[in-house]
Amino acid sequence: MKKTRTKHKACSRVRTVCITLLTVATAVGLFGCSPRSMIPGGYAGINVSSRDETVVPSSTKPKEPSASSSSSLPEEPPQVPTYLDFLTGLQTTDSSFENARPISIVIDNKDSALIQCGISASPLWVEAPIESGATRIMLFYSNAKSIPTVASVASTRSYLVKLSNAFGAVSAYAGTTDRIGEASVSFSGFDTLDYILQNLSSVFFRDTAIASPYSLLTDGVRITNGILNCRYSATRKSEQVLPWLFSAEDQLIPSAGERANTVDLCFSVHQSVSFRYDSEIGAYKRMQNGIPHTETQSDAQISFRNLLLLTCDSLVHEQENGTRLDFDLESGGNGYAVFDGVATKIVWRLDESGLLKISDQNGKLLTLPAGKTYVGLLKSSALNAIMLSE
């Protein structure tokens, strides 16, 4: 009996221990496997304040841009420098136009000599009559590099050389009929490339397929070599300016003037020129003796943004070999500036320094829209020298 009671007590103690262990195990399962988590403040003597620190998940941390990601961004295109075309006022990316000195080349304009090459590439024309009643055309190029093959090179006159110099250009031509006694005028003081008087056969060449005397040609490479050999400057002088300003605006509104969609010029009974305004291209198309004026072997009609028509007193000098025509450029005269179908009156003259001055009807320096320009020099005594119509 006594043994049974002792055994019963031992079993009770074992059951109590088992219940206690089960309770502890349950608590561990509920509150974590570490006993530390069950003790507020952690183990004695160990600082657990780091439990309160906020940890940013790795997926939300800001990332530094990698080299590959930055290189994949679109790059801005490099800035392309632009340069001003002195004779047109237009911008170009061709660096050869920077401070380049213009070149003028005199060509024949007789009907029988209409082998004309390189004329459409010229941004500025100056046309004037000669003794026979025909005209000479002086083609200007903004630099030697822009000169194509040009035909047919012809003789010049003193007033053409002066006008070339007014634009600061080197003038290329084949002799002159202007004489002092029996000697041809050499035009000393001007930068010239004269095929005859300067014996510059390397600057010009003959095309045997063209009948003489209209077979003389030149090009940009030969002109460049001629300028170097003659030791002329190929750089435009800083003080060199045009006789007009180019408008900074895309569209220049002409002043009140006469309607001029058609412009007829009478250089002589042998030579008539007219221009018809084409509003679609904003330019005047040139006709010569009733026929569209085109370059040889081209159907493209010559056209200009601006027309400058200058009238001037002319003189005829008697010479042993005939007569010589001259113009009083220093006294100047009147005329018209024509663009966008409107003609306004102008006043002009060649000043003491040899620069051409053109003023509008208010006495201010003339302003033109940027583009190609035609200058016609006409006798003020010519009947109906300039006709403007709707």
Buried (B, 14 or more C-beta within 10 A) or exposed (E): EEEEEEEEEEEEEEEEEEEEEEEEEEEBEEEEEEEEEEEEEBEEEEEEEEEEEEEEEEEEEEEEEEEEEEEEEEEEEEEEEEBBBBBBBBEBEBEEBBBBBBBBBBBBBBEEBBBBBBBBBBBBBBBBBBBEEBBBBBBBBBBBBBBBBBBBBBBBBBBBBBBBBBBBBBBBBBBBBBBEEEEBBBBEEBBBBBBBBBEBEEBBBEBEEBEEBBBBBBBBEBBBBBBEEBEBEBEBEEEBBBBBBBBEEEEBEBEEBBEBBBBBBBBBEEBBBBBBBBEEEBBBBBBBEEEEBBBEEEEEBBBBBBBBBBBBBBEEEEBEEEEBBBBBBEEBBBBBBBBBBBBBBBBBBBEEEBBBBBBBBEEEEBBBBBBBBBBBBBBBEBEEBBEBEE
